[in-house]
Amino acid sequence: MTQRKIAIETTIAAPVGHVWRAYTTPAEITQWNFASDDWCCPHAEADLRVGGRYTARMEAKDGSLGFDFEAIYEEVDGGTRVSTVFDAEAQNPVEMQRDGWQAILNNLKAYVERS
């Protein structure tokens, strides 16, 4: 069975350096890496190199749910357009996953543009 892919994208009105720092610095990742206000990201790590690992812990603030997200960097570029592709998981509908990941990316955009 072929793994479905989820693609999300946003354009952020901020200098490249500011966006890059927010997207790759663990202390800043924890400020925006959640899909809604009732979730949080208490921990993140980023080994920003091709083959490096990215990990983030996402949890409901009430403690009822949580999961670890892990990824491997396949390419590292500069730029202000942020585009990410994920393998869809089988537990939740693809549209729900896409909406959740897009909300997280939108939080990055809001975080960078207000700071």
LINNORPE-V397303 format. One record per backbone hydrogen bond with DSSP energy under -0.5 kcal/mol. NH is the residue of the N-H (numbers start at 1). CO is the residue of the C=O. E is the energy in kcal/mol with one decimal. If there is no record, write none. Layout:
nh=(NH | NH)
co=(CO | CO)
e=(E | E)
This chain:
nh=(6 | 8 | 10 | 12 | 14 | 19 | 20 | 21 | 22 | 23 | 24 | 25 | 26 | 28 | 29 | 30 | 31 | 32 | 32 | 33 | 34 | 39 | 40 | 41 | 43 | 45 | 47 | 48 | 49 | 51 | 52 | 54 | 55 | 56 | 57 | 58 | 58 | 59 | 60 | 61 | 63 | 67 | 69 | 71 | 73 | 82 | 82 | 83 | 84 | 86 | 88 | 88 | 97 | 98 | 99 | 100 | 101 | 102 | 103 | 104 | 105 | 106 | 107 | 108 | 109 | 110 | 111 | 112 | 113 | 114 | 115 | 115)
co=(86 | 84 | 82 | 80 | 12 | 15 | 16 | 17 | 18 | 19 | 20 | 21 | 24 | 25 | 25 | 26 | 28 | 28 | 29 | 29 | 32 | 36 | 59 | 30 | 57 | 55 | 53 | 46 | 47 | 73 | 49 | 71 | 45 | 69 | 43 | 56 | 67 | 40 | 65 | 38 | 60 | 58 | 56 | 54 | 52 | 10 | 80 | 81 | 8 | 6 | 4 | 86 | 93 | 94 | 95 | 96 | 97 | 98 | 99 | 100 | 101 | 102 | 103 | 104 | 105 | 106 | 107 | 108 | 109 | 110 | 111 | 112)
e=(-2.7 | -2.3 | -1.7 | -0.8 | -1.9 | -2.1 | -3.0 | -2.2 | -2.1 | -2.3 | -1.5 | -1.8 | -0.6 | -1.2 | -2.6 | -1.8 | -1.8 | -0.5 | -1.3 | -2.1 | -2.1 | -1.8 | -2.7 | -0.6 | -0.7 | -2.8 | -2.2 | -0.9 | -1.9 | -3.6 | -3.2 | -2.8 | -2.3 | -2.3 | -2.7 | -0.5 | -3.0 | -2.6 | -2.5 | -3.1 | -2.1 | -2.7 | -3.2 | -2.4 | -2.7 | -2.0 | -0.5 | -0.6 | -2.0 | -2.8 | -3.3 | -0.6 | -2.2 | -3.0 | -2.5 | -2.3 | -2.8 | -2.7 | -2.1 | -1.8 | -2.2 | -2.6 | -1.8 | -1.8 | -2.1 | -2.6 | -2.9 | -2.8 | -2.5 | -1.4 | -0.9 | -0.5)
